[in-house]
Amino acid sequence: MTESSAMSSREAILSRVRGIVGEARDADTVGLEWAALPRAYNAASAADRDAVLLRLIDRLHDYDAQVYRVSPEEIAGTVREIVSLLGLTEVLVPAGLAQGWLPDGVAFVKDEGFSPRELDRFTAVLTGSTLAIAETGTLVLQNLPGQGRRAATLVPDVHLCVVREQDVVATVPEAMRRLQATAELPTTFISGPSATADIEMTRIKGVHGPRFLHVLLVR
């Protein structure tokens, strides 16, 4: 291919791209077009509260997470049962976690900014959450007291997460609205245990985060 023919092909391709996307627009024009986009999608659900909670539980089960519906007084006892069932020897907790969630007889270690290598010694972590989204079965954690930093929830193989029913919203737009006030914080969205699939579509758990997710849904 000669240089002139290469240029000709290049111009032909660019001409076709320009024909599809149009000419370059300035920032003001793009901003006006963005503001004019219709946003009349469902921002809230008409479902009643029980239906919203049941949808969250259903979604979490779909993701292979374990769900426990408990009262505030039952949190510590349920944590103890899970720890005993899994044979855990110690559990990592973030600073600011409610002391009433921690049962006696279990070794809890406060996250003191451990390195990823140091975090690797922990099998499990116990955290709170900012909210949960029923529509997608998603838990949302932010870098706040009781929830901790992202690395501490990604390295241990088991995540015990406490979610208050009052913090469950139905839809993603509702969640985004609630998160607006703390949008500057590092935020993690968790939809079930970590899982991925290879080229053979074989599902593999735990590649990018915990293999096991236990959700304590608090009335």
Disulfide bonds with the S-S distance in Angstrom:
none
